[in-house]
Amino acid sequence: MEPIRIHVQDLTHLLPEMTLVITAILLSVLDLFLPKGVNRKWIGWLSLAGIAVSIAFVIAQLNPGQTIVLLNESYRVDDFGNLLKLAFLGGTALIILMSLGSVEDGEIPHVGEYYYFLLPAVLGAMVMASSADLITLFVGLELLSITSYVLVAMKKKNTRSNEGAFKYVILGGISSAVILYGMSFLYGIAGTTNLGAIQAAIVSGYESYKPLLYVSFFLLLAGFGFKIAAAPFHSWAPDVYQGAPTPVTAFLAVISKGAAFAILFRVFYVLLALGQFGDEGLQKDIFLALSVVAATAMIWGNTVALRQKNAKRLLAYSGIANAGYLLVPLAVHINLVQVDNFSKFFFYLIAYILMNIGAFAVLLIIEKSTGDEEIKGFAGLYYRAPWTSAAAVVLLLSLAGIPISAGFFGKLYLLFGTMQAHLYWLGAVMMITSVISFYYYFGIIRQMFMRADLEERPVSVPLPLGITLWLCAGLTLLLGLVPGYLLAYIDRIFSLTRDLLILS
């Protein structure tokens, strides 16, 4: 095996990742040597600056039709990865912004650590988006997972946080082991960890490897099902979401989930969509399994959310349901090589990131003002903070999928995809469960407008938190008004390149 050589030119293609690494190291050293009395809020602003620089480097790398292969073909800089990196970095920037002025030492003992720990976490997500090898893929997965475990446990004196972190570590470790076990079968088949080479090996010896492929892919589906919190692999999500600090919960809900979907697209599309098998039995079975998991997540998440009284747990079950919606493009197994599947997925992912970060921003405002995580804490919000309630209504309507919202068009595009693939039963599940979700989303709106806060507690909105809320609400509304522009942009990029799939 030839040694991996890294040239200076290669390092320029890794500038987005290197920026986060350097920023995290510098901030950790500075935080270590600064006196305890110095306010750590500025570390959050510096983390935000580091993410902004990384975003600039990713934008500079956008080049439809061009792929940069690095590290002995284990890392690919292409527009599939670049678009996902922009989504992850943008979402993390919003989470840091909502934390400034709202995350305090009383809640998290080491605020500085909280801010710069988000950098290696999003770095792991970026590595997952560009991985073309099982080893780099797993390294990115564990980097994201381990830092997420630490972030969940940041509220050291809170027993609920400690319990959630313990469950997350145990179940997360088990899911990683299941993923690694599934990967070991792929390595045994091909004798290599490169996804392109594994695909070639599968095509050449498909009939011999068919039983092993079934075992491998179902193990991977179970492991990644945990990472995206899709039923029936979701049991950790409600407790972890409730115990973690609210901004960390938002990170788990959008960035961690999105990164796992990036892996699913890389692995399942590369090894199945492009495989020229003698028959389509394996492909149909795997994508039928994906359809069943998607339907289960939508049904279970939306129905169990109906009886939730805690806002974090409600959003956790909402996230489980949305994991099902995001699985739909993968489950559509007809004409898999068409990039239309990814454009629909990416549109809904952007809408999902904005809607959920905005919803958690509203919840953080309620927590800071009333100390209440229950849905009843939203009572009378319209009369106490009318502008905050207006932004909350926009986000909730989008989550419910009401017309002229990003959430509506995202679900509509996914529904069109299922109909084009003749998966009518899956489309029916999408429509029915979306209607079910109206009840609990409108229940929050009912609290804001038709219930009164008997204690008449005032609502204060820190400026960074208010900016985050209105950015999310405004962009959600904008995507709902002109959805075709973003979708056309994504389609234009991928009509010029097939880098969504690894062809090497």
N, C-alpha and C positions, 0 to 999 in steps of 0.2 A: 504493500500500500504506500503510495507516494505521500510524503509529508505535506501538510497544508501550509501554503505560503501566502502571507498577506502582504500585498503591495500598498504603497501609499495611495494609489488611485482607488484601490478597493476600500480603503478607510474613508474616502470621501463619500462613498455610497452608504456608509454606516454612520454618517454624521447625526441623523435623528436619534439613533440609539446611543451613540457616544455622548451626545449632549446630556441625555438624562443620567447616564452613569457618572459623568464628571460633576454635574450639578448635585446629585445625591451625595457623592463623596465629600465635596466641598462643604455642603450644608451640614453634614453629620459632624465633620471636624470642627467647624465653627460653633455648632451647638454644644459640642463637648467642652470647648475652652471658654465659652462666654459665661460671665457670672450669672447666677441663678436669678438675680433681680431684673435682668434685661428681658424686656417683652419679646416673646418668640413670634409675634404676629408677622414680623418682617420676613421670617423664614418662609412663611406662606407666600408672601409676595415674590420672593426670590424663586420659589418653586414654580410659581405661575409664570415667571419670566423664562425659566428654563424650558417649560412646556411650550411657550410661545416661540422660542428659538427652534425647538424641535419641529413644531408645525411648519415653520418657514422652510426648513430643510426638506421636509416631506413634500411640500407644495413644489419646491424646485425640482424634485425628482419625478413629478408627474409627466409622463411621456408615453402616450398611447402607442402600442406596437413595439416597445422596447423592453427587454428583460435583462437585468444584470444578475448573473449567477456568481455567487461568492462561496468561499469556504468549501471547496471541493464539491460544488453543486448541492450543498446542504442549506443554502440560504438564497432566496430569490427576492430581488427588488423589482416588483412589477406593480401594475396599477391595481390589481386585486388587493395586494397587501397595502399599497399606499392609501387607497380609499378607506380601508378599515382602520389604518393607523390614524388618519385624520379624525375618524369618528371616535376612536379611543382617546386620543389626545384632547380633542375638543370636549368630550364628556368629562374627563379628569380635570380639565381647566375649570369647567363650571362647578364641579364638586369642591375644588379648592376655593373658588370664589365664594361659594355659599358658606364655606367654613369660616372665612375671615370675618371676625366680629361676632361669630355665634359659637364657635368652639372655644371653651375657656379652660383654664387650669383646674378649676373645680370639677369639671367633668372628665377631662383627660389629663392625668398627672404630667405627661411630657408632651406638650403641644408641638414642640419643634420636631420630635420624632414622627408625630402623626403626619406632618406635612411632607417631609422628605421620604417617608416610607411609601407614599403614593407613587413616587417616581419609579422605583424598581418594580412596583406592581404593574404599572401601565407599560413599563419596558417588557415585562414578561408577556403581556398581551400583544405587543408589537412583534416580538420574536415569534409568537404562535402564528401571527398573520402571514409572516414571510417564510416560515419553515418549509423546506422541501425534503426533510430528512426526519426520520423518527426520533433521532437523538436530539437534534436542535428543538424539535417540537416538544419533546418531553422536558427539556431544560427550561423552555419558556413557560410551560405549564406549571412546573414546580416553583419557578421564580414567582409567578403570579400567586400560586396557592399559598406558599409559605408566608409571603408578605401579607396576604389576606388574613391568614390565621392571626398574625401579630396585630393587625389593625382591628380585628373583631374584639380582641382582648385588651384594647387600649384603656377601657374603663376598669382599671384594676380593682377598685374597691366595690364594684357592683357585682353582686352574686349572679344576677341574671346574665350579665355579660360574660362572666367566667364560665357559666354553664353552657352558654351558646358557643363560646370559643372551644370548649372541650369537645362538644359534640361535633363541631366543624372539623377539628383536627383529626378525630378518630374516623369519622365517616369520609373525610377528604383523603386521608391516608389509604383507606380501603379502596376508594374509587380509583386512586392513582395506581394502586397495585393491580386492580382489574384491567385498567388501560394498558399497563406495562405487560401484563400477561397476554392480552390480545395482540399487542405489538410483537411479542416474542414469536407468535405463530407466523406472522408476516415475514419476520427475519429468517425463521427456519425455512420458509418456502423459497425465498430469493437468495439467502446468504448475504444480504446487504440491507442497509437501513434507508437507502435512497428511495423515495417514493416512485420516481420514474422507473428505476430499475426493478422495483417490486412489481409495478404494473406490467412491465415486459415479461417478467417471470410468470406472472399469473396467466397472461395471454398464451404463452408458449406451452404451459403445462396445466391448463385449466381443469381438465377432467381428473387428473391425479390429485390436484390440490383442493378440489371442491369441498370435501368434508372439513378440511382445516380452515378454509375461508369462511364457512358458516360459523364455526366456533370463534374465529378471530373477530369477525365483524359484529357478532352479537355481544361479545365481551366489550368491544370498543363502544358499542351503542349503550350498554349498561353504564360503563365508566363515564362517558361523556354526558349521558342522561343525568347523572348526578351533578356534573359541573354546570349544566344549564338549568338545573332544578326543574326537570320535566317529570311529571307523574309517570310511573310509580317510583321514581328515584328522588323524590322531592322532600322527604321527611325532615331533612335538616333545615330547610329554608325558613319556616315560620319562627322557630326558636332563635336561630342565628340572626335573622333580621330584627327581631324584637330586642335581643340583647346587645347588639352592636350599636355604637354611636350612629346617629341618623345619617351623617355624610358617608360613613363607611357602608351602611346599608345601601345607600344609593349607588356606591361604587360596585358592590357585589351584584346589585340588581341589573346594572347596565354594562359595565366594562367587563367584569368577569364572565358574565353570560355571553356577551358579544364575542369575546376571545374564544370561548369554547365552540361557538358556531363557526368561527373562522377555521378551526381545526376540522370540524365536520365537513366543511366545503372542500378543504384541501384533500382530506383522506378519502371521503366517500366519492367525490366527483372524479378524482384521479384514478382510483383503483376500480371503480365500477362504471362510471359514465363512459369512459373511454375504452374500457376493456372489450376487445373484439372476441367475445366468447362464442363457443359453438352454439350455445342456446342462451336464452335470457332468464333462465330459472333463478339463478342466484340474484341477479339484479332485481327481479320482480319480488322475490322474497324479502330482500333487505329493505327495499323501498316500501313494501307493504308493512314491514315492522316499523319503519319510520312513520308511516301514516297512522298506525295504531297508537304509537306513543304520542304523536301529535294530538290525535283525537282524545286520548285519555287525559292528557295534560289540560286541554281546553275544557273538557267536561268537569274534571275533578277540581281544577283551580277555580272555575267560575261558580260551581255549586257550593263548595265549602266556604268561599268568600262571603256567601250570603249571610252566614251566621256569625261573622267576626265583629267584635266590638272594639278591638284594638286596631288602630289605624295601620301600624307597621305590619301586623299579621295579615290584615286585609290586602295591603300592597304586596305582601309576600305571595299570597294566593293569586293575586292579579298577575304577578310575575310568572307564576307557574303556568297560568292560562296563556300568557303571551309567549312563553317558550314553545307552546304548542303551535301558535300562529306562525312563529318564526321557523318552525320545522317544516311547515307546509311546502315551501319551495324545494326543500330537499326531498320531500316525499313524492313530489311530482316526477315520476320516473319516465315520462314520455318525452322524447327528444331532449335527453339530458345534456347534450353538447351545446344546446342553445344557451346563450348568455342571458336571455330574458329572465331566467330563474333568479340569477344573482341580482339583477337590477331591481326586481320586485322585493327580494329579501333585503337589499341594502336600503331601499326607500323606507321600508317599515322599520328597519333597525334605527335609522336616524330619527324617525318619528318616535319610536319607543324610548330612545335615549333622552330626547327633549321632554317628552311627557312625564317620564318617571323622575328625572332630576327635578323638574318643576314641581311635581307632586310632593317629593320629599322636602323641597324648599318650603312649601306651604306648611308641611307637618313640622318642620324645624321652627318656623315662626310661631306656631301654636305651642310647641314645647317650651320655647324660651319665654313666651308671654304668660302661659298658664301652668306650665309644668305637667301638662296632661297629654298622654299619647292616645287616649281613647277618642273614638269618633265623636263623642259628645263634646269634646273640646272645641269642635268647629261650630258649636251652637252660637247663633247670633253674630257670626263673623262679618256678615254684610253690614251690620250696624256698627260694629267696632272698627272695622278696617275695610271699607267698601272697595278700594282699589285692589287690595290683596285678594278679596273674595272674587272680584271680576277675573283676575288672572287664574285663580283656582278653577273657576267655572270653565274657562277655555280649555284648561288641561284635562279636567274631568270629562268634558264632552268629547274631547279627542280620544281619551282612553276608552270611552264607551263606544266610539266609532260613529258619532253623529255627523251628518253631512257638513261639508265645508270645514273640515278639519283634517290634519295630517293623518290621524289615526283612521279616519273613515276611508281615505283614499288608499292608505297602506293595506287595510284589510280588503278593500275592493280589488286592488291589483292581485293580491294573493288569491282571492276568490275566482277571479278570471282565469288565473293559472290552473286552478284545480278543475275548472269547467273545461278548459282546453284539453286537459289530460284525461277527461272523462271520469274523474274521481268525484262523482256527484255526491256520494255519501259523505266524503270529507268536506265538501263545500257546504252540505246541509248542516254538519256539525259546527262549522264555523259560524254560520248564520244564527243557529239556535243558541249557541253559547254566547254570542255577542249580544243577543237580546236579553239573555239571563243577566249579563253584566250590567245592564241598565239599572237594575234594582239597587245594587250596592253603590254604584257611582252616584246615582241620583239621590241615594240616601244621604250621602255627604252634602250634596247641594241642598237637600231639604233641611239639614241641620243648620246650614249657613243662613238660609233665608226664612225658614218657618219655625225655628226654635229660638229661644232666648237664653242667654247666659245669665243665670240668676245672680251670680256674683259680680257681673258687669266688669270683668277683668279687662284692663286695657291691653291693646296689642301694639307692640313695638317691633319695627322692622329695621334691622341694621342695613345700612346702605349697600354693602356688597351682596347681602342676601336678597335685598329687593331687586338689585340689578340682575342677579341670577334668575329670579322668578320671572321677571318681565322679558328677559332674553329668551327663556324657554317658552313662555306663553306666546310671545311675538313671533318667534320662528315657527312654532307649531301652527299658528294661524296663517302665517305666510305660506308654508308648505301646503296647507289646505286650500289656499286661494290659487296658487300656481303650481300644482303638483307635477304637471307635465314637464316643466323646465328641468327639475332635478332628474327625473326619470329619463328624459331625452339625453341629458349630459352623460349619465351612466351608460346608457345604450350606445352613445357615440363612442365612448372610450372603448367599450368591449366589442364594438363592431370592427374596430381596427386591430384588435389583438385577441388572441385566444389564451392569454396568460392567466385567465381564470383557472385553466387546467394545465397541468404540467405535461408537456409533450416530449420532454427530453428522454 
